[in-house]
Amino acid sequence: MKEIEALTRELYADIPLGTLYHYTTFSGLLGIVRSRALWASDIRYMNDSAELRHTADLINAEVRERIDSGQANTTLLSQFADWVSYRITNGHMLFGASFRSHGNLLSQWRGYSSPGKGVSLGFCPDYILQCARRQGFMIGKCIYEPARQRMLIRQVVDAVETLAADQASGERSAVERSALYREAFASMETDLLRIAAILKHPSFREEKEWRIVSPVVANTAEAPILFREGHAMLVPYIEFDIGLDDRPLAMDHLFLGPTANINISMNSLKMFLEQHGIIPKRGIDYCQIPFRLR
């Protein structure tokens, strides 16, 4: 669908200019360095399953507003809202990994690492872009502003109404129209998922997140899907390769997270990185956030 495809290209056209930070635990660091890969999780399982649900809520609100105005195709829009709600859980898969423009945020230390066991890994944006393009990933800047999100959702629903009207024009039965509507919705699923992947609840705006997202996976049987233990369920993920060649991983900067053992923790961190030939261009800094074990 040309309108939605164009919207997706526009949203993913921004290029990060500063260092991109990935927060993780020490266990995560060990795995990243040894495997030369990041875990890109199914976005339906990120942030307590709220990621795609936020977009579904925005679509439902827009649909209700149009139906209440009395000017809309009620059958079409109701069917679209129901389809979106179902596909959130049962549709195609999209995998993503998160980076932050800020490598030293207390909220991120609390959210992504255990006390005394956190690091944020800083990568040059050009390096991450090269890795992404080589694997067919896209990189997008997350959108938090409610007004912009509503505008984007209006564009999506406008496109749905136009496409579905074209698909179901002429003399057709209700059953035939319903089937054609579903075909129209399916034709935009890939782009709708990519849009949803970077629409985040405004309460997360402090993060200034950039997200890499995979090609959409429609056939899970043939995809290299792995699983890890989450807080309350198994989380599907795929590996995002961050090794461009046989050279050591190219890191730009690191922050060591809050810890009561600054000196010896910094010492062992440096030893581990040096053992793997990793020397961050801008060095390693302590976060300078007071540590308190709760």
Residue pairs with C-beta under 8 A, 6 or more apart in sequence:
1 159
1 163
1 184
1 187
1 188
1 191
3 155
3 158
3 159
3 162
4 156
4 159
4 188
4 191
4 192
4 195
5 191
7 152
7 155
7 156
7 159
7 191
7 195
8 191
8 194
8 195
11 140
11 143
11 152
11 194
11 195
11 198
12 138
12 139
12 140
12 194
12 198
14 140
14 141
15 125
15 129
16 99
16 101
16 125
16 128
16 129
16 139
16 141
16 210
17 125
18 101
18 125
19 101
19 103
19 122
19 123
19 124
19 125
19 252
19 253
19 282
20 99
20 100
20 101
20 122
20 123
20 124
20 125
20 128
20 210
21 99
21 100
21 101
21 102
21 103
21 120
21 121
21 122
21 123
21 253
21 255
22 38
22 97
22 98
22 99
22 100
22 120
22 121
22 123
23 100
23 103
23 108
23 109
23 111
23 112
23 113
23 118
23 119
23 120
24 32
24 112
24 113
24 118
24 119
24 120
24 121
25 112
25 113
25 114
25 117
25 118
25 119
26 117
26 118
26 119
27 117
29 119
29 121
29 272
30 272
31 39
32 38
32 121
32 242
32 249
33 249
33 272
33 273
33 276
33 278
34 276
35 239
36 241
36 242
36 243
36 249
37 239
37 240
37 241
37 242
37 243
38 97
38 239
38 240
38 242
39 97
39 228
39 237
39 238
39 239
39 240
40 95
40 96
40 97
40 137
40 212
40 213
40 214
40 237
40 238
40 239
40 240
41 95
41 96
41 97
41 235
41 236
41 237
42 93
42 94
42 95
42 235
42 236
42 237
43 51
43 52
43 94
43 95
43 96
43 193
43 196
43 197
43 213
44 51
44 52
44 88
44 89
44 93
45 230
45 233
45 235
45 236
46 96
46 98
47 204
48 231
50 201
51 196
51 197
51 200
52 88
52 193
52 196
53 88
54 196
54 199
54 200
54 201
55 84
55 153
55 192
55 195
55 196
55 199
56 84
56 85
56 88
56 196
58 149
58 150
58 153
58 199
59 80
59 81
59 84
59 153
59 156
59 157
60 81
60 84
60 85
61 153
62 150
62 153
62 154
62 157
63 72
63 77
63 78
63 80
63 81
63 157
66 72
66 77
66 157
67 74
67 77
67 78
72 161
73 161
73 164
73 165
75 174
75 177
75 178
76 160
76 161
76 164
76 165
76 181
77 157
77 160
77 161
79 178
79 181
79 182
79 185
80 157
80 160
80 164
80 181
80 185
83 182
83 185
84 185
84 192
87 189
91 189
91 193
92 189
92 190
92 193
92 216
92 217
92 218
93 216
93 217
93 218
93 220
93 223
93 225
93 236
94 193
94 194
94 197
94 213
94 214
94 216
94 217
95 213
95 214
95 217
95 236
95 237
95 238
95 240
96 197
96 211
96 212
96 213
96 214
97 211
97 212
97 240
98 209
98 210
98 211
99 123
99 128
99 209
99 210
99 211
99 212
100 108
100 120
100 207
100 208
100 209
100 210
101 208
101 209
101 210
102 108
102 207
102 208
103 120
103 122
103 253
103 255
104 120
104 255
104 285
104 287
104 288
104 289
105 206
105 207
106 289
107 206
107 207
108 120
108 207
109 118
109 257
109 258
109 287
109 289
112 118
113 119
113 257
115 258
115 259
115 291
115 292
115 293
115 294
116 257
116 258
116 259
116 260
116 261
116 265
116 291
116 293
117 257
117 259
118 256
118 257
118 258
119 254
119 255
119 256
119 257
119 269
120 254
120 255
120 257
121 251
121 254
122 251
122 252
122 253
122 254
122 255
122 280
122 282
123 242
123 250
123 251
123 252
124 250
124 252
124 281
127 242
127 244
127 250
127 252
128 139
128 212
128 242
129 139
130 244
131 137
131 240
131 241
131 242
131 244
132 138
132 139
132 212
132 240
134 241
134 244
135 214
135 240
135 241
136 214
136 215
137 212
137 213
137 214
137 215
137 240
138 194
138 212
138 213
139 210
139 211
139 212
139 213
140 194
140 197
140 198
140 210
140 211
140 213
141 198
141 209
141 210
142 198
142 199
142 200
142 204
142 207
142 208
142 209
142 210
142 211
143 149
143 152
143 198
143 199
143 200
144 200
144 201
144 202
144 204
144 205
145 202
145 205
146 202
149 199
152 195
152 199
156 188
156 192
156 195
159 188
160 184
160 185
160 188
163 184
163 187
163 188
164 180
164 181
164 184
164 185
167 180
167 181
167 183
167 184
168 176
168 177
168 180
168 181
168 184
172 180
189 216
190 216
193 216
194 213
194 216
197 211
197 213
198 211
198 213
200 207
200 209
212 240
214 238
214 240
217 223
217 225
223 238
224 238
224 239
225 236
225 237
225 238
226 236
226 237
226 238
226 239
227 234
227 235
227 236
227 237
228 234
228 235
228 237
229 235
242 249
243 249
244 250
247 277
248 276
248 277
248 278
248 279
249 276
249 278
251 273
251 278
251 280
251 281
252 280
252 281
252 282
253 280
253 281
253 282
253 283
253 284
253 285
254 269
254 273
254 280
254 283
254 284
254 285
255 284
255 285
255 286
255 287
256 262
256 265
256 266
256 269
256 284
256 285
256 286
256 287
257 287
257 289
258 287
258 289
258 290
258 291
259 265
259 291
260 291
260 293
262 286
266 284
266 286
269 284
270 284
273 279
273 280
273 284
